[in-house]
Amino acid sequence: MPKLYLLLLFLPFSIFGQDTVVKKSFITNTRANIVYRGIQNPINIVVPDAKHFSASGLGLEKKSENGDYILTPGVGKEAKILLEIILKDGSKLQEEQTFKILNIPQITAKLNGENCSKCIFEFSKKEIETAVIEIEIPGFIYDLNLDSILKVESFELILPKKKIQILGNKLNKTAIAEIKKLKKGTTIYISNVRQSNPLNICFAGSFNDFKIISTD
C-alpha cells in the first residue's frame, strides 16, 4: 500500500517567543495531500535533526518508532496533523499539515471477474453454476485487502418464475438445481448484491444488476 510521506525540510520563517521557532517546511507525499475517509491511510513522518517530536491529529495513530502512523479521517473535508518538535540545538518548532479528505470511489461488483454495468452476459449453465461475485474499486491505487474487509454477504437470483435469496457470493444447491432446468436462451438476473462493511467505510453508489442469458 502506498504511503504518504511528510518529509520536513526546514527553512527560517519567523520567531515566536524566546525559544519557539516556527519554520516553513516543504512537505511531499505520494497522494498530493489527499487521504480517504473511513480507511487507515499510512503516513510516514520524517523530521531531520530532531531530538524529539510528537504528532497529533484527529484520527492519527502511531504505529512504530520509525515514524509510521495511520490516519483514519472521519467527518469533514480536511484532516490536520500538528507536529511539535525539539531540535538537537534545543529550539522548538511547530508544523501543521492539512490533508483533503475524499470518499473512496464507487465500488462495483464483478461476475466471474468481469465488471460491466450495462452488458448482457452469455454464460453456459456450468458458468452460471460456478459463478463468483466479487467486489472491487476500479482504478483505486490503495490495496485495501478487499477480500478480508468487504465480502459479498448475499444476493438474489431472479429466474423467470422464481426468486432465490442466496447467502455468500456463490450459488447454493437450490439455485444450481434451478439453473440445470433452464432452457437455452433463458434470461436470468443477479440482483440486490449486498456486502459486509465491518469498518464502516464510506462508499459512493450502489451495485448494478447482472443480466445473464443461458447459452445451452
Secondary structure, DSSP 4 states (H G I P E B T S, - for coil): ---EEEE-EEEEEEEETTTEEEEEEE---TTSSEEETTS-EEEEEE-TTEEEEEEE-TTEEE--TTSEEEE---SSSEEEEEEEEEETTS-EEEEEEEEEEEPBPPPEEEETTB--SS-EEEE-HHHHHT-BEEEE-TT--S---HHHH--EEEEEEEETTEEEEEESSB--HHHHHHHHTPPTT-EEEEEEEEE--TT---B-S-PPPEEEEE--
